[in-house]
Amino acid sequence: MTRLLRSRSRRSDLMRQISSAFLPFAAAFVLTTALAATAQNDGGQDSHPKLPAGEGRDVMIRVCSQCHAPEQAADQQLDKAGWKDLVDQMASKGADATDAEFDRIVEYLATAFPVAK
């Protein structure tokens, strides 16, 4: 009986060692597969083509898409004060970002969608 218990204990220890060694590789595989699938589904296309490139674009997309399509900004043309007022309204309604991120969003929007001249 004791020999059987020792044998089971050794197998259990061996399985734990294998699992410990395998876990980082499994996690890396899952992450790599997920990233590859995302890239394939995106097809290399920009998910927000109406939003021009610029400093703060990624923050604007992340924060604004919590509640609505970030492309809604492309339909407006405001000066910096107007964008600040609008961003402040969104913050008061629960938009989740730091003050620095809100400032970056205002800068991006004021640059990307200024008042028409």
C-alpha atoms as a printed R data frame, in Angstrom:
    type eleno elety resid chain resno       x      y       z
1   ATOM     1    CA   MET     A     1   0.000  0.000   0.000
2   ATOM     2    CA   THR     A     2   2.809  2.419   0.890
3   ATOM     3    CA   ARG     A     3   4.549  1.761  -2.433
4   ATOM     4    CA   LEU     A     4   1.284  2.574  -4.260
5   ATOM     5    CA   LEU     A     5   0.941  5.867  -2.365
6   ATOM     6    CA   ARG     A     6   4.559  6.805  -3.110
7   ATOM     7    CA   SER     A     7   4.047  6.017  -6.788
8   ATOM     8    CA   ARG     A     8   0.945  8.190  -6.918
9   ATOM     9    CA   SER     A     9   2.769 10.962  -5.069
10  ATOM    10    CA   ARG     A    10   5.651 10.854  -7.577
11  ATOM    11    CA   ARG     A    11   3.217 11.003 -10.485
12  ATOM    12    CA   SER     A    12   1.439 13.911  -8.856
13  ATOM    13    CA   ASP     A    13   4.741 15.760  -8.321
14  ATOM    14    CA   LEU     A    14   5.732 15.100 -11.911
15  ATOM    15    CA   MET     A    15   2.405 16.417 -13.193
16  ATOM    16    CA   ARG     A    16   2.813 19.593 -11.111
17  ATOM    17    CA   GLN     A    17   6.308 20.137 -12.523
18  ATOM    18    CA   ILE     A    18   5.097 19.637 -16.080
19  ATOM    19    CA   SER     A    19   2.150 21.960 -15.512
20  ATOM    20    CA   SER     A    20   4.394 24.658 -14.012
21  ATOM    21    CA   ALA     A    21   6.764 24.459 -16.958
22  ATOM    22    CA   PHE     A    22   3.983 24.392 -19.531
23  ATOM    23    CA   LEU     A    23   1.831 27.237 -18.170
24  ATOM    24    CA   PRO     A    24   3.938 30.185 -19.451
25  ATOM    25    CA   PHE     A    25   4.070 28.642 -22.934
26  ATOM    26    CA   ALA     A    26   0.335 28.051 -22.939
27  ATOM    27    CA   ALA     A    27  -0.347 31.643 -21.868
28  ATOM    28    CA   ALA     A    28   1.977 32.989 -24.573
29  ATOM    29    CA   PHE     A    29   0.276 30.803 -27.184
30  ATOM    30    CA   VAL     A    30  -3.190 31.987 -26.207
31  ATOM    31    CA   LEU     A    31  -2.106 35.644 -26.258
32  ATOM    32    CA   THR     A    32  -0.363 35.283 -29.622
33  ATOM    33    CA   THR     A    33  -3.370 33.525 -31.118
34  ATOM    34    CA   ALA     A    34  -5.742 36.212 -29.851
35  ATOM    35    CA   LEU     A    35  -3.569 38.995 -31.258
36  ATOM    36    CA   ALA     A    36  -3.278 37.244 -34.610
37  ATOM    37    CA   ALA     A    37  -7.044 36.726 -34.776
38  ATOM    38    CA   THR     A    38  -7.629 40.388 -34.000
39  ATOM    39    CA   ALA     A    39  -5.236 41.430 -36.734
40  ATOM    40    CA   GLN     A    40  -6.924 39.097 -39.226
41  ATOM    41    CA   ASN     A    41 -10.409 40.281 -38.321
42  ATOM    42    CA   ASP     A    42  -9.287 43.882 -38.654
43  ATOM    43    CA   GLY     A    43  -7.704 43.068 -42.011
44  ATOM    44    CA   GLY     A    44  -5.168 45.796 -41.347
45  ATOM    45    CA   GLN     A    45  -7.923 48.364 -41.801
46  ATOM    46    CA   ASP     A    46  -8.397 51.320 -39.495
47  ATOM    47    CA   SER     A    47 -11.493 50.753 -37.379
48  ATOM    48    CA   HIS     A    48 -12.135 54.506 -37.252
49  ATOM    49    CA   PRO     A    49 -11.266 55.937 -40.694
50  ATOM    50    CA   LYS     A    50 -13.170 59.193 -40.076
51  ATOM    51    CA   LEU     A    51 -10.765 60.050 -37.257
52  ATOM    52    CA   PRO     A    52  -7.485 61.492 -38.534
53  ATOM    53    CA   ALA     A    53  -4.169 60.420 -37.066
54  ATOM    54    CA   GLY     A    54  -2.825 62.592 -34.308
55  ATOM    55    CA   GLU     A    55  -1.621 62.824 -30.734
56  ATOM    56    CA   GLY     A    56  -4.465 61.748 -28.442
57  ATOM    57    CA   ARG     A    57  -6.454 59.806 -31.050
58  ATOM    58    CA   ASP     A    58  -6.032 56.486 -29.252
59  ATOM    59    CA   VAL     A    59  -7.074 57.997 -25.914
60  ATOM    60    CA   MET     A    60 -10.068 59.689 -27.538
61  ATOM    61    CA   ILE     A    61 -11.201 56.417 -29.105
62  ATOM    62    CA   ARG     A    62 -10.789 54.469 -25.856
63  ATOM    63    CA   VAL     A    63 -12.571 57.005 -23.654
64  ATOM    64    CA   CYS     A    64 -15.324 58.156 -25.994
65  ATOM    65    CA   SER     A    65 -16.228 54.667 -27.190
66  ATOM    66    CA   GLN     A    66 -17.257 53.790 -23.634
67  ATOM    67    CA   CYS     A    67 -20.605 55.463 -24.385
68  ATOM    68    CA   HIS     A    68 -20.892 56.179 -28.116
69  ATOM    69    CA   ALA     A    69 -19.193 55.826 -31.468
70  ATOM    70    CA   PRO     A    70 -16.130 58.067 -31.375
71  ATOM    71    CA   GLU     A    71 -16.824 59.054 -35.005
72  ATOM    72    CA   GLN     A    72 -19.611 61.312 -33.732
73  ATOM    73    CA   ALA     A    73 -16.900 63.909 -33.164
74  ATOM    74    CA   ALA     A    74 -16.237 64.051 -36.916
75  ATOM    75    CA   ASP     A    75 -19.669 65.608 -37.400
76  ATOM    76    CA   GLN     A    76 -18.750 68.670 -35.333
77  ATOM    77    CA   GLN     A    77 -16.360 71.554 -35.777
78  ATOM    78    CA   LEU     A    78 -15.597 73.487 -32.619
79  ATOM    79    CA   ASP     A    79 -12.861 75.723 -31.332
80  ATOM    80    CA   LYS     A    80 -10.731 74.556 -28.435
81  ATOM    81    CA   ALA     A    81 -13.075 76.120 -25.843
82  ATOM    82    CA   GLY     A    82 -16.056 74.417 -27.474
83  ATOM    83    CA   TRP     A    83 -14.331 71.028 -27.434
84  ATOM    84    CA   LYS     A    84 -13.337 71.569 -23.801
85  ATOM    85    CA   ASP     A    85 -16.965 72.327 -22.868
86  ATOM    86    CA   LEU     A    86 -18.154 69.208 -24.700
87  ATOM    87    CA   VAL     A    87 -15.494 66.981 -23.139
88  ATOM    88    CA   ASP     A    88 -16.335 68.427 -19.706
89  ATOM    89    CA   GLN     A    89 -19.996 67.515 -20.307
90  ATOM    90    CA   MET     A    90 -18.994 63.954 -21.176
91  ATOM    91    CA   ALA     A    91 -16.845 63.780 -18.037
92  ATOM    92    CA   SER     A    92 -19.783 64.945 -15.925
93  ATOM    93    CA   LYS     A    93 -21.884 62.173 -17.485
94  ATOM    94    CA   GLY     A    94 -19.360 59.544 -16.422
95  ATOM    95    CA   ALA     A    95 -16.650 59.376 -19.083
96  ATOM    96    CA   ASP     A    96 -13.758 57.593 -17.390
97  ATOM    97    CA   ALA     A    97 -10.357 59.237 -17.887
98  ATOM    98    CA   THR     A    98  -7.776 61.236 -16.007
99  ATOM    99    CA   ASP     A    99  -7.609 65.020 -16.272
100 ATOM   100    CA   ALA     A   100  -4.479 64.656 -18.410
101 ATOM   101    CA   GLU     A   101  -6.310 62.274 -20.760
102 ATOM   102    CA   PHE     A   102  -9.255 64.679 -21.055
103 ATOM   103    CA   ASP     A   103  -6.776 67.442 -21.924
104 ATOM   104    CA   ARG     A   104  -5.207 65.241 -24.636
105 ATOM   105    CA   ILE     A   105  -8.676 64.511 -26.034
106 ATOM   106    CA   VAL     A   106  -9.496 68.230 -26.204
107 ATOM   107    CA   GLU     A   107  -6.190 68.944 -27.980
108 ATOM   108    CA   TYR     A   108  -6.785 66.121 -30.453
109 ATOM   109    CA   LEU     A   109 -10.356 67.189 -31.233
110 ATOM   110    CA   ALA     A   110  -9.442 70.859 -31.569
111 ATOM   111    CA   THR     A   111  -6.696 69.930 -34.034
112 ATOM   112    CA   ALA     A   112  -8.628 67.242 -35.934
113 ATOM   113    CA   PHE     A   113 -11.993 69.020 -36.124
114 ATOM   114    CA   PRO     A   114 -11.440 72.786 -35.875
115 ATOM   115    CA   VAL     A   115 -14.018 75.461 -36.652
116 ATOM   116    CA   ALA     A   116 -14.461 75.792 -40.404
117 ATOM   117    CA   LYS     A   117 -12.917 78.963 -41.778
